[in-house]
Amino acid sequence: MQDTGNTTYRDRHKPASDFATREEYLNHELNIIEPKRWRINLPFRDFGIEIEDWVPALAATIGKIVMVAAMAGAFAAQFGLDAAFIAENVRFEMLIAGVLFVVLFSAILNPRSNLAGTHGPMIPLIPLIAAAGGHPLALGILVGVFGLILSLSKGGSKLVTLTGEGVRGGLLIFLGAMGTVGQIGNFGKWGDSIGMAAIPFTVILITIGIYAYLARIKKRWVAIPLCSAIAGIVAFTMGAPFEFVTEPGLPNMSPFYWWGETTGWKLGWPGLSEYIAVVPFAILAVAMWSPDFLGHRVFQELNYPKTAKKVLMDVDDTMTVVSIRQVVGSLLGGANLASSWGTYMIPAAIAKRPIPGGAILTGFLCIVCAILGFPMDLAMWEPVLRVALLVGVFLPLLEAGMQMVNDEKSSQSAGICIFSSALVNPVFGWATTMLLDNLGFIGDKARSKTLSLMDRLVIPLITFIICVGSLALVGQLPGIPALL
């Protein structure tokens, strides 16, 4: 039972030696932390930093390097920018994340807001954005503005509340399964490209054995550093090519350099027409946030003790932080499109750690990697990258989804969610199934009867129309040309 009274975390903290197991100590820590929203929170006064916090910090740093590099690379390909632009912008984004937002917001000002990461599902849409005449700065500003509107109206948390267990489970299973298949497929292609197809097979086989053993002894929280390290060692021993190429240094930090006519992006500042061109893409980006944020909070709910309500990620606060980070990062010149940071939250939840301690370590690692440069080479090396994403993100997603599908009603909703997600994408699947589930056509019909007309029909229908309409505008509905 949680009994905090008027005492502080420092007063309630007990040494790990007072507990029979490490898990009991970590659960106690989750129960005694009471993060203050939009006020100063300090390490060891309001929260602790434990060795387990290094796991999500490492995973988040690897994920950040990889995802920002992918996004910057996608933009660079469309606007004719070279590899030097990508490396420089990734470095810049690592500093923006580490200095301005990870530590300042998610550790100090509001430890209930998850870290602002990268919006991976938007990467395939970047060619369409460029073809429509969109400008990266215009897109970033509008995503931030629309996100603030959603967060300040409490729309994000409302949508999470209206998403039933079966829909959540189906969404997580689909994301986990598709991500797992995709990572293994990409790893295999890399092995074929270097003429060493045996390396991916061997690395994945060893990873399966290690991950299964860690799950058995309930130590999955060490899977990311352990499996990634072993994957790198095995691949290098088998002859996989690797070398450090990125030298230490700092990026140019002037927005006028990045948004110059002949420097940085070489695009100049956006005009009105370029803002208009990105409106549907910005709406779609924000529409994708709710299922993404939902999936991350679910991991906390599954792994934290039921009494630890005060350390659960606040969806609206996270949307606020992500929106602010998006506007500021874009104005400074970064290529990142922001979302809730999955490669941080998922391993943090599995390790039974709250947000702030690991956030400080993540910020530190981001800054170190940006300045040194060469750690980014290791994080983006295929064996390390693929295994880290597999054991840190996609396998846990798959497992969590399966845990939530525990009866006939939830399995029905989950099945329809997977079906409709496969038809278009997870945004379509989530919006469609949430509407059907809340109307009582599928899933728990008794739950539907307890909802008000607003919750049962109006909000899910508006969400469906916005999501499907945005997908139609940018040509993401199969067989239907873009309406834009």
N, C-alpha and C positions, 0 to 999 in steps of 0.2 A: 504494500500500500504506500502511495506517495504522500508524504507529510512534510511539506516545505515550510509552512508558516511564513514568517517574515525574514527568515534567514537567507543568506546568499549561497550560491553554489560552493564557494570556498568553505563556508561553514558546514555544509552538508556532505562535502567530499570525504571519502574514507579511502585509505590505501588499499591496493589490490590484495595485500596479504591478509586483510580482514575477511576475505571471501573464500569459500571452498573451491570455486572454479573461476576461471577467467571470464566465462560467460556471465556468471552472476555479477561480477564486478562491472562488466560493460552494461548490463541491464540496469544496474543501480545508477550508473552515470547517466544513462538516458532518462531515468526517472527524476533525477535531481536538477537537471539543467532546465532553466526557464529563460529562454532568449528574450531580449527586449526588442520590440519592433521600432525601427527608426530612432534608436538611441544607441549610445556607445556601449559595446560589449567588449570586454578585454580578456585575453587568455589568462587562465588560472584564477581569475576572479569570477568570471561568468561561465567559463567552459574550460575543459582540459584538452591537452594534446597527448595522444597515446601512440604507441608504435603502430597500432592498426591504422592510424590515419595516413601513414605513408603509402598504404596500398591504393586507396582511391586517388591519392595525389599522383602517384606514378601512372596509374591507368588514365587519369584525366589529362596528364601532360602528353602522354603518347597519343591519345585520341585527339587532343587539340592540334598537335603538329600535323597529324595525318589529315584531319578534316579541313583545316584552314588551307593546307597545301592543295588539297583537292579542289576547294572552292576558288582559291586564287588562280589555280591552273586552268579551271574552266573559264573564268573571266578572261585570263590572258589569251587563251586560244581564240576567243571571239573578237578581241580587240587588237590582236597582232602584237602582243607584248611578249618579251623573251623570258628565259628561265631566271635571269637576274632579278626581274621584277617580282617573280613568285617568291624567291628566297628572301628578298628584302621585305616584301609585304607580310610574309609569314612571321618573320622576326618582329616586325612592327606590331602585328596583332598579338603576339605572345606577350609583348611588353604592355600593350593596352589592357589585355586581360589580367596579367599578373599585378600590375601596379595600381590601375584605376578601379577595377571591379571585383576581382576574386577576393582580395583581402578587404578592401574598403567596404563593399556592400555585403557579401555573403558571410564574412567573418565578424566585422566590426559593427556595421549599422543595422543589419537585419539578418541574423543567422537562420531565420526560417525561410529565407529565399535561396533556392538552389543557384548554383553558379550559372552564369550565362555562357553557354557553349556555342556550338555550330549547328545550323539548321541543314543537316545532311540531305533531306528529301528535296531541297530546293536546287541542289547541284545539277540534276538532269534538266532543269528548266532554264538554266542560264543561257543556252543557245537561243531559246525562244525569246527571252527577255532582250537579248541583243538584236535579234531579227526584228522585234517590234519597235526598235528605236529607243529602248530603255537605257537609262544611265544608272550606274551602280550607286551613286550618291543619292539620286532621287528615290531609288528603290529602298535604300537603307532608311532614309528619313521617313518615308510613308509607312514602312513596316513598323518603325518605332511609334509613330503617331497612332496608327490603328491599334497597336498593341496596348498603348496607354489607355485608349478609349475602352478596350475590353477589360483591362485590369481594374481601372477606376470604377467601372460599372459593376464590378464583381461577377462579370459574365464567365470568367474562366472557372472559378470555383463552382458556379451554378451548373455548368456543363459537366464537370467532373461528378457532381452529386447525382445528376440525372443519368449517368452512364452505369447501367446495371452490372452485376458481377459477371454474367455470361458474356456480355459485350466486352468487358475489360479482358476477360480470359481469352476470348477469341482474338482480340487485337494483339495481345502479347504473344500468343502462339504463332500468329501469322508473321509478325515482325521477327520473332526469334527464328522460326523455320526458314523464312526467306533470307534472312541475314546469314544464317549458318551455311546454307547452300551456296549463297553468293560468295562468301569468304573462302570456302573450300574450293569453289570453282576458280576464283581469281588466283588463289595460291597455286592450283594445278597449272593454270596457264603460264604463270611465272616460271614454274619448274620446266615446262615444255620449252619456253623461250630461251632458257640457258642450257638446254639439252640435259637436264638432270631431273627427270620426272620422278625419280625415286625419292628425292628429298622431301617434297610435300607429303607424300604418302607416309614416309617414315616419321616425320615430325608430327603429323596429325595422329598417327597411331600411338606414339609415345604420349602425346598430350591427352588422348582419351584415357589411357591407363592412369596417368597422374591425376587427372581431374576426377576420375571415378574414385580413386583412393582418398583424395582430399574430401570429397563429398561424404564418403563413408566415415571418416574420422571427424567430420564437421569442421574442417579447416578450409573451406572453399575461399575464404577471404584472402588467402595467400596465393590463389591460383594465378593471378595476373603476373606478379613479378617472377614467381617460380617457373611457371610454364613458358613465359616469354624468354627467360634466361636460358632454360634448357633448350628451347626451340632454336635460339640463336647459336648456342654451342654445338648442337647436333648438326645444324645446317652448315656451319663453318667447317666443322670436322669432316663433313662429307664433301667439301670442296666448293660450296656456294661462294660466289664472288662477293666481296664486300671491302669498301675502303671509306675512310673519312675524307670528305672533300670540302666541307663548309668551314671557313676560318672564323675565328673570333672577331667580334665587331659590334657596332650599333647601327641601326637603320636611320635614315633621314626622318626626322619627327615633325617636319613642317607640313601642315595641311596645304599650304600654297605650293609646295613641291609636288605633293601627290595629286593635287587637282589643277596642275598647271597645263598649259596648252602643249608644251614640249617636254615635260618632265612627269615622272610618276605614271599615272594612268594615261596621260597625253590626251585627255578628253575635255579638259576645262571644266567649268561649273555648269550644271544642268539648267536648261530653260524650261518654260512651261510645258511645251509639247512632250518633253522627256519625262516630266512628272506624270502627265496624263497617260503615257504609254505604259507605265509600270503599275498603275492602280490595280488592275485585276491580279497581278502577280503578288502585290503587297497584301491584298485581301486573302489570297490563297495561303500565303506564308503564315499569316496570323491564324487562319482557320485550322491550319495543321498543328498549331501549338497545343490545343486542348488534349487530343489523344496522346501527344508526346509527353506532356506534363503529367497526365494521368498515369501513364505507364511507369514513370519514375516514382511518383508518390506511392504507388501500389507496393513497390519493393520495401519501402519503409514500413508500411502497414503489415506486411507479411513477416518481416524480420525483427521489428521492434516489439517490446512488451506492450500489451494492450493499454497499460496505464501511461505510456510515454506519449501522450497526445501533444504536449507542448513543443516537442522537437520535430514534429512532422512538417514537411515542406508545405508552405502556404502558397497555393497556386496563384492567387492574385498578386501577392507580393513578388513572387518569382517573375510573373509577367511584367510587373512594373520595372524590376531591375533589368530584365532582358530588353525591354523597350528603351530604357535610358541608355543601356550599353550599346544598343543598335544605333541610336541617333549619334551619340558621341563618337563611337568607333568609326562610323561612316564619314562624319564631318572631318575627323582627323586624317582620313585617307585609307582606312582598312578595307579589306575585301570581304570580311566575314559577314554572314547573315546569321543572326543569333537565335538560339532556342535554349531550352533547358539542357543542362550538360549531363547527358546520359552516361558517358564513360566515367563520370565522377559519382553520380548519385547511386548507380546500381551497385558498384563494389563497396561504396560507403555503407549502404543499407545492409549488405551481406556481412560486412565486418562489424555491424552493430555500432556504428559511429554516427554522431550527429554531424551537421553540416560544417560548423565553423572551424574546428581543429584542422581537418584535412584541407579546408579552403586556404588557410594560411600556408600550409606546406605546398599546395598546388601553385599558389602565387609565387612562392620562392623558387620552385622548380621551373616555372615558365620563364621567370626572369633569368635564371642561370642558363637555361637552354638557349634563350634568345641571345645572350651575350657571348656564350662560348661557341655557339653555332654547331659544332660537330656532334653534340648529342642528338640533334635533329636527324642526322644521317642514320644513326642507329635506330631511332624510333620509327623511321620510314622504311627500314629494311624489311622486305617482304616476310621472312619467317617470324620476326618479332611483331610486326604490325598485325598480321593475320591471326596469330595465336592470341595476342592481347585482346583483339576485338571478339574473337570466338569465346574465350573463357570469361572475359570481363563484361560482355554485353549480350551477345546473342544466345548463348546457352542459358544464362540466368533468365533472360526474357522468356524463353521456351518453357523452362521449368516453372516459373511463376505463373504463366498462363495455365499450365496444366493443373497447378494447385487450386486455381480459382474455378475450374470446371469440375464440380464435384457432385452434380446431380443432373437429372434429365432436363430440367428447365434451363439450367445454365448451359448445358451442352447444346441445346437447341439454338440459343442465342449465339453461342460461340461458333457453331457451325455456319450459321447464316453470315456472321461477321467475316469469317475466313473466306467464305464463298464470294461475298460481294467485294471484299478487299482484293481477291485474286482477279475479279472481273475488271476493276479499274486500279485502285490503290487503297492504302489504309484510311485515307481521309474519307473517301467515298464509302468504304465499308463501315467505318465508325458512325458516320452521319446517318446512313441508311438503317443500320441495325438499331441504333439508339432510338430512332423514330418508331420503328416496328415494335421494339421492346417496350417502350413507354406507352404505346397505344394498346398493348396487350395482345397483339397478333402472334407474338412468339414469347418464349421465356415465362417469367412469373406473372401470370394474369392477375393474381391477388395483389401484387405490388402496384400494378397499373391502376387498379381501382382506388388505391389510397392517394393517388396523385391528383392535384388540382388540374383544371383544364389548361392552365398556363404551362404547368410542368409536363402534363401528359401529351399535349398537342402543339401549343403555340410555339414554345421555345425550341423543341426538337424539329418542328417543321421549318421554322425560320433558319435554323442551323443547317438543315438539309438543303434548303434553297440557296443559301449563301455558298455552301461548299460545292454543290453540284454546278451552280451558276458560274462560280469562279473557274472550276475545272473546264467547263464548256467554253468559256471565253478564251482560255489559253490553249485549247486543243488537246486536253488530257482525257477526254471521253473517247473510247475506242470507236473508230469508224465515223466520227463526227468532226468535220473540219473546224478549226478555231474560229470562233465568232468574232474575235477581235479584229 
